[in-house]
């Protein structure tokens, strides 16, 4: 069976208020061409189809137009799951219509039986070529029914129970036929390729992911039954294997979703899969409509770098983030005013890099130009320190931050989603 694995489209995303409609149109047209060219029989989108729970109308139109465009191809199976940024209810609403078009949608798990997550995949002639086991992003409340009584680690035990139940249902549907099973997931796995062996994914930013969701932590590769022939994952924004297992992979996002992701290549994965065999995986780099660049250093260094950019030929629309070393009495806006006049690029973000010791007194620093130069997490850290009366960072403060930062990130995500909904 030949299929394409992709994820984390975040349609409707407007990073730093950049209009990304043309970029999305370019990618979707390119993806359709690759599907036809490669003879893909199935497309798997592993969650975070949209950027917010109530995406803009145009983002929804792009999504449905693209799905409709595949009906004319030999790609007769589309497997879609919801991610943590998606509204499961929104995705599931047209499920009956999508199923009539042979499009499998599992926006959320809810209380539905695992048997509803598995489906036969067919080729253009109607022959069954595989089984899909479509598992979406799963919330803690949904996982509780899979928790063993003697469980010690909630996340590991419940995910193991969920995937074991799904695999059992898929095996029953396979009924001994020589066809592969493709499972999906939208979660945060540990031991990603390119990271240290002992890394458990505590630093989400280093994984090209904006946030850790909830208290589920990272999931070991052992939760996926050996009998699964491929596990298509979403949630991490760069392409990687999990625990060096060639069958468990993140495709990554096809788009740059943050300046920390600007230098890494973005891909879709083309998979040739047979039952019981190692998958043949082709990484195909996606075209980028924009060029994103982070410029950092002292204010003087940044002025020099931006002046050099003004004289460089621009092959694509260039979006720039400025990360400057904070210096009392120096205004980044004033320093860049003349540089940006008539520039063939746009500075969409400015951030201060403070090398001085983080203290609770930082909030009273009159020389700060704006709280906008601080990240949400840095503001939160300073508030915690101020609340606890700590003059500087210590072991106790760090432990408190480790306990509460995941909750803070979840709240920030929910607020951002609600804000996106109101704007839509």
C-alpha positions in Angstrom: 0.0 0.0 0.0 1.2 3.5 -0.9 0.2 6.4 1.2 1.2 9.9 2.3 1.7 10.9 5.9 1.3 14.6 6.8 0.2 16.5 9.9 0.0 19.8 11.7 -1.2 22.0 8.9 -2.7 24.6 11.3 -4.9 26.0 8.6 -5.9 29.6 9.5 -2.6 30.2 11.3 -1.5 33.9 11.0 1.8 33.9 12.8 2.6 37.5 13.7 -0.5 38.5 11.7 1.0 37.2 8.4 -1.7 36.5 5.7 -0.9 32.8 4.8 -3.8 32.0 2.4 -1.7 32.1 -0.7 1.0 30.0 1.0 -1.7 27.4 2.0 -3.1 27.3 -1.6 0.4 26.7 -3.0 1.0 23.8 -0.6 -2.4 22.1 -1.2 -1.9 22.3 -5.0 1.6 21.0 -4.7 0.4 18.1 -2.4 -2.3 17.1 -4.8 0.4 16.9 -7.6 2.6 14.7 -5.4 -0.4 12.4 -4.6 -1.1 11.9 -8.3 2.6 11.6 -9.2 3.4 9.0 -6.6 0.2 7.0 -7.1 -0.7 7.3 -3.4 -3.8 5.2 -2.5 -4.3 7.0 0.8 -3.6 10.3 2.5 -3.2 10.4 6.3 -3.4 13.7 8.1 -2.4 13.2 11.7 -4.1 16.1 13.5 -4.0 19.8 14.0 -5.7 20.4 10.7 -6.7 23.8 11.9 -4.9 26.2 14.1 -7.9 27.1 16.4 -11.1 25.4 17.4 -13.1 27.9 15.4 -11.0 28.5 12.3 -11.6 31.3 9.7 -14.2 30.6 7.0 -11.6 30.7 4.3 -9.4 28.1 6.0 -12.4 25.8 6.1 -13.1 26.4 2.4 -9.5 25.6 1.5 -9.8 22.3 3.5 -13.0 21.2 1.9 -12.0 22.2 -1.6 -8.8 20.2 -1.2 -10.7 17.1 0.0 -13.1 17.4 -3.0 -10.1 17.8 -5.4 -8.9 14.3 -4.4 -12.1 12.6 -5.5 -10.9 12.7 -9.1 -7.6 11.0 -8.3 -6.7 7.3 -7.5 -6.3 8.3 -3.8 -9.5 6.6 -2.7 -8.9 6.8 1.0 -8.4 9.8 3.3 -7.8 9.4 7.0 -8.3 12.5 9.2 -7.9 12.8 12.9 -8.3 15.8 15.3 -5.4 17.3 17.1 -5.2 19.4 20.3 -5.7 22.6 18.3 -8.8 21.2 16.5 -12.4 21.1 17.6 -13.4 17.5 17.6 -17.0 18.5 17.3 -16.4 20.7 14.3 -14.4 18.0 12.5 -16.9 15.3 13.3 -20.0 17.3 12.3 -19.8 16.3 8.5 -18.7 12.8 9.3 -21.6 11.0 7.6 -21.0 13.0 4.5 -17.3 12.4 4.5 -17.8 8.6 5.1 -20.0 8.6 2.0 -17.0 9.9 0.1 -14.8 7.2 1.7 -13.1 9.8 3.9 -12.5 8.6 7.5 -12.8 11.3 10.1 -12.2 10.8 13.8 -12.2 14.3 15.3 -12.3 13.1 18.9 -12.5 9.8 20.8 -15.3 10.6 23.3 -17.1 7.4 24.3 -17.1 5.8 20.9 -16.0 2.1 20.9 -12.6 1.4 19.5 -14.2 -0.7 16.7 -15.4 2.6 15.1 -11.8 3.7 14.8 -10.8 0.9 12.3 -11.6 0.8 8.6 -10.6 -1.0 5.5 -8.6 0.9 2.9 -9.2 0.1 -0.8 -7.5 0.8 -4.1 -9.1 2.3 -7.2 -10.5 -1.2 -8.1 -12.1 -1.7 -4.8 -9.6 -4.2 -3.5 -8.7 -4.0 0.2 -5.1 -2.9 0.5 -4.8 -2.0 4.2 -6.5 -1.3 7.5 -6.5 2.1 9.2 -6.7 2.5 13.0 -7.4 6.2 13.4 -6.7 7.4 16.9 -7.0 11.2 17.4 -5.6 13.5 20.2 -7.0 12.0 23.4 -7.8 14.0 26.5 -7.2 12.7 30.0 -10.9 12.2 30.7 -11.2 10.1 27.6 -8.2 7.9 28.6 -9.6 7.0 32.0 -11.7 4.1 30.7 -8.4 2.4 29.5 -6.7 2.8 33.0 -5.8 -0.6 34.6 -6.5 -0.8 38.4 -2.9 -1.3 39.3 -1.6 1.5 37.0 1.4 3.5 38.3 2.1 5.7 35.3 -1.3 7.1 34.1 -0.2 8.2 30.6 1.8 5.1 29.7 -0.7 2.6 31.1 -3.8 4.3 29.5 -2.2 4.8 26.1 -1.0 1.2 26.2 -4.6 0.1 27.0 -6.0 2.3 24.2 -3.6 1.2 21.5 -3.8 -2.5 22.5 -7.6 -2.3 22.2 -7.5 -0.5 18.9 -4.9 -3.0 17.5 -7.1 -5.9 18.6 -10.0 -4.4 16.7 -7.8 -3.9 13.7 -6.5 -7.5 13.8 -10.0 -8.7 13.9 -10.9 -6.7 10.9 -7.8 -7.8 9.1 -8.9 -11.4 9.6 -5.5 -13.0 8.6 -5.3 -11.2 5.3 -1.8 -10.2 4.1 -2.5 -6.4 4.4 -0.8 -3.8 6.6 -2.3 -1.9 9.5 -1.6 1.9 9.8 -2.4 3.6 13.1 -2.4 7.3 13.9 -1.8 9.4 17.0 -1.5 13.0 18.0 0.7 13.0 21.1 4.1 13.9 22.5 6.5 10.9 22.3 9.9 10.6 24.0 13.2 9.8 22.5 12.9 11.6 19.2 15.6 11.0 16.6 18.2 13.8 16.7 17.8 14.2 20.5 20.0 12.7 23.3 19.2 9.1 24.2 18.1 10.1 27.7 15.9 12.9 26.4 12.3 12.6 27.6 11.0 15.7 25.7 11.0 18.1 28.7 11.9 21.0 26.5 9.0 21.4 24.0 10.6 24.3 22.2 13.6 22.2 21.2 11.3 19.7 19.6 9.8 22.3 17.2 6.5 22.2 19.2 4.9 25.3 20.8 3.6 23.7 23.9 3.1 20.6 26.0 -0.6 19.9 26.4 -2.1 19.0 29.8 -0.4 16.7 32.2 0.1 13.6 30.1 3.8 14.2 29.6 5.7 12.2 27.0 4.7 8.8 25.7 7.2 5.9 25.2 7.3 4.0 21.9 6.4 0.8 23.8 2.7 1.8 24.0 2.4 0.9 20.3 1.9 -2.8 19.7 4.6 -4.5 17.6 2.0 -5.8 15.2 1.2 -2.3 13.9 3.0 -1.9 10.5 3.2 1.9 10.7 2.2 4.7 13.2 1.6 8.1 11.7 2.1 10.7 14.4 1.3 14.4 14.6 2.1 17.1 17.2 5.8 17.6 16.7 6.6 20.1 14.0 9.7 18.5 12.5 10.3 15.2 10.7 11.6 12.5 13.0 11.5 8.9 14.1 10.6 7.8 17.7 13.2 5.8 19.6 14.9 4.8 16.3 11.8 2.8 15.4 11.4 3.0 11.6 7.6 2.2 12.0 6.8 5.2 14.3 7.3 8.6 12.8 6.3 12.2 12.9 5.9 13.8 9.4 6.3 17.3 10.9 4.4 20.3 9.7 4.7 21.3 6.0 4.8 24.9 7.2 7.1 27.1 9.3 5.0 27.8 12.4 7.6 29.7 14.4 11.0 31.4 13.8 12.6 28.6 15.8 11.5 26.3 13.0 12.7 28.5 10.1 16.1 26.7 9.5 14.8 23.1 9.5 13.4 21.5 6.4 9.7 20.6 6.3 8.4 17.4 4.7 5.6 15.1 3.8 6.4 11.4 4.0 5.6 9.0 1.2 5.3 5.4 2.5 5.4 2.1 0.7 4.1 -0.4 3.2 3.7 -4.2 3.4 2.5 -6.3 6.3 5.4 -7.3 8.6 8.1 -5.4 6.6 10.0 -2.3 7.4 8.3 0.6 5.7 10.0 2.3 2.7 9.9 6.0 3.6 10.6 8.9 1.2 11.0 12.3 2.8 9.8 15.0 0.3 10.6 18.6 1.2 7.7 21.0 1.0 8.0 24.3 -0.9 7.9 27.4 1.2 6.1 30.5 0.0 7.8 32.8 2.5 11.3 32.9 3.7 11.6 33.4 7.5 14.8 34.7 9.1 15.8 35.5 12.7 18.3 38.2 13.1 20.0 38.5 16.5 22.8 40.3 18.3 23.3 43.8 19.6 21.2 46.6 18.2 24.2 47.8 16.2 24.8 44.3 14.8 21.1 44.0 13.8 21.1 47.4 12.0 24.2 46.2 10.0 22.6 42.9 9.2 19.3 44.5 8.1 21.1 47.0 5.9 22.9 44.0 4.2 19.5 42.4 3.7 18.2 45.5 1.9 20.8 44.9 -0.8 20.3 41.2 -1.2 18.0 39.9 -4.0 14.7 38.6 -2.6 13.5 35.4 -4.2 10.5 35.1 -1.8 8.6 37.4 0.5 10.9 37.8 3.5 9.6 37.9 7.1 12.1 38.8 9.8 12.2 38.4 13.6 14.6 40.6 15.5 16.1 39.3 18.7 18.2 42.1 20.2 20.5 42.3 23.3 18.7 44.5 25.7 20.6 47.7 26.7 19.2 50.3 29.0 18.3 53.5 27.2 18.5 52.0 23.7 15.3 52.0 21.7 15.1 49.2 19.1 12.2 51.0 17.4 14.2 54.2 16.9 17.3 52.3 15.8 15.4 50.5 13.1 13.2 53.3 11.8 15.5 54.5 9.0 16.6 50.9 8.2 13.1 49.7 7.6 12.1 52.6 5.4 11.6 51.1 1.9 13.1 47.7 2.9 12.2 44.7 0.7 11.3 42.7 3.8 9.1 43.0 6.8 10.1 42.8 10.5 7.1 41.1 12.1 8.5 40.4 15.5 10.9 42.1 18.0 12.1 40.4 21.1 14.6 41.5 23.8 17.3 39.1 24.9 18.0 39.9 28.5 21.3 38.5 29.7 21.0 39.9 33.2 19.8 37.7 36.1 16.1 37.2 36.2 14.7 38.6 39.4 11.3 39.6 40.7 12.4 43.3 40.6 12.5 43.0 36.8 8.9 44.1 36.6 9.7 47.5 38.1 12.5 48.2 35.6 11.6 51.5 34.1 13.9 51.0 31.2 11.8 48.2 29.7 10.2 49.5 26.5 7.2 47.2 26.6 6.1 43.9 28.2 5.6 42.9 24.5 9.3 42.1 24.3 8.9 39.4 26.9 7.6 35.9 26.1 4.5 34.7 27.9 6.5 32.2 29.9 9.0 34.9 31.0 6.2 37.1 32.3 4.8 34.0 34.1 8.1 33.2 35.7 8.5 36.8 37.0 5.0 36.8 38.4 5.7 33.5 40.2 8.9 34.9 41.7 7.2 38.1 42.7 4.4 36.1 44.3 6.8 33.9 46.3 8.9 36.9 47.3 12.0 35.4 45.8 14.7 37.9 44.8 16.3 35.5 42.3 15.9 32.1 40.7 16.7 29.2 43.0 16.0 25.5 43.3 12.6 25.9 45.0 11.4 28.4 42.3 12.6 26.1 39.5 10.7 23.2 41.0 7.5 25.3 41.3 7.9 26.4 37.7 8.4 22.8 36.6 5.1 21.9 38.3 3.1 24.8 36.9 4.5 25.6 33.5 2.6 22.8 31.7 -0.6 24.1 33.2 0.2 27.6 32.2 1.0 26.5 28.6 -2.4 24.7 28.5 -4.2 27.9 29.7 -2.3 30.0 27.1 -3.3 27.6 24.4 -7.0 27.7 25.4 -7.0 31.5 25.6 -5.4 31.7 22.2 -8.0 29.3 20.8 -10.8 31.3 22.3 -9.4 34.5 21.0 -9.1 33.0 17.5 -12.7 31.9 17.8 -13.9 35.4 18.7 -12.0 37.0 15.9 -13.5 34.6 13.4 
